[in-house]
């Protein structure tokens, strides 16, 4: 059975503890949901069968598709608590800033950790917290507010090397990780590239990441998603390759853009754009175009650089087939957890009809 707990409820951690003590699974509702969204989630919970060993339920839309409810056991998170505590160098006497909403899986993970003796959770960009678990956007917000925690655990999307360097100057030791709502932790990067998270076995098959891990979720409530299993291994379709002993991600299997005769991986172009001074973040996507398949488009958040300078620098760094042909500038819309909301980016671009800048 799943109990929905309001994310803005007073004493949220205590309320979650009560639900878990009663043997029910917890799903935290975001107060920003519309009435229709809340109704649909609650209807799904009532109508679909919930596995007896489900302890946590998180609502995820990834960065593209329709929302999905991911179910997981208590052990699928608790088995990583010791490693996370060591990475954060934090225990029950410490506090952890959680800039992402309580409904986000990474925030709910930290609540679960707190119930088992982990650091005390503090919602928002708390500048006095001793550590932080956040997306890159959340870490940036904490640094902007003057925070300087000892350790930062950062996931959810790509961590810009410039942001890691900025954190280091502030005295913050950053460990970033690659994971998924369905897989939890997969690989960690302390600044020398992604390596398997302790307890996880990695295998790249046909260009896709497969894991054998105690952290994998049970599956979905209602409609399925990208999680696939085979002989004790699992994948969500993330593409990658292994180079110099490290895992190099190349986006989701369905994310490649076919443009004329070229196959363009958005992650690779995004990484190049993020490396240009003055670029805070970038989302690269395809815009349908008869005859060529799709045009490469980029929605970019900038600070301190102009559109013309950015276009020139991108042209110097990218081969012609990978250069964006359409540019959009503004604040990138994000999911509840702070990841770029790709579907929203594409809708904005489709409705704009011209470059924004």
Secondary structure, DSSP 8 states (H G I E B T S, - for coil): -EEEEETT-TTHHHHHHHHHHTT-EEEEE-TTS-HHHHHHHHHHHHHS---TT--EEEEE-TTSS--EEEEE-SHHHHTTHHHHHHHHT--TTSEEEE-S-TTSHHHHHHHHHHHTT--EEEEB--TT-SEEEE-HHHHHHHHHTT---SEEEE-SS---HHHHHHHHHTT-EEEEEEEETTTEEEEEESSS-BEE-TT-EEEEETTEEEEE-TT---EEESS--S-EEETTEEE--EEEEEETTEEEEEEETT--EEETTEEE-HHHHHHHHHTSTTEEEEEEEEEEETTTEEEEEEEEEESS--HHHHHHHHHHHS-GGGS-SEEEES---B-TTS-B-HHHHHHHHHHH-S-B-
